[in-house]
């Protein structure tokens, strides 16, 4: 079911996961709109395979926008910490429900200034 709690838990899993986590959750035709680039599903998964990961993440100010019987968009503020580095962004992820599972189809990030 595409509820706020379920999708936030999925986003947290993705934020702390590796490429295989993404491969399991996203549809093969998913797109990722990131600062300065657009990645396809496998490109994103490969990037996550080599990412050093975050020491901690926070997902706040979450809003759920249902966009049909089997689709919803989740918008939230992300903060990831890696050592002294902090990355803040407004994120939007669109999911569809397929076979009872949430599948990520589109993810977009807008970086925010230091907070």
TACOR-V11957 format. One line per field, one symbol per residue. psi: psi as a letter, one per 30 degrees, with the letter a starting at -180 (. if undefined). burial: b if it has 24 or more other ideal C-beta (glycine too) atoms within 12 Angstrom, else e. Layout:
psi = ???
burial = ???
This chain:
psi = kileeeeeeeeeeefgaaeeeeeeellfglkjjljglkkleeeeeeeffgkflkfllkjlhkkkjkglfgklkkklkkkkkjbfkkkklkkkkkllkkhgkkkkfkkkkjkllk.
burial = ebebeebbebbbbbbbbeeeebeebbbeebebeeeeeebebeebbeebeeeeebeebbbeebebeeeeeebbbbbbbbbbeeeeeebbbbbbbbbbbeeeebbbbbbbbeeeeee
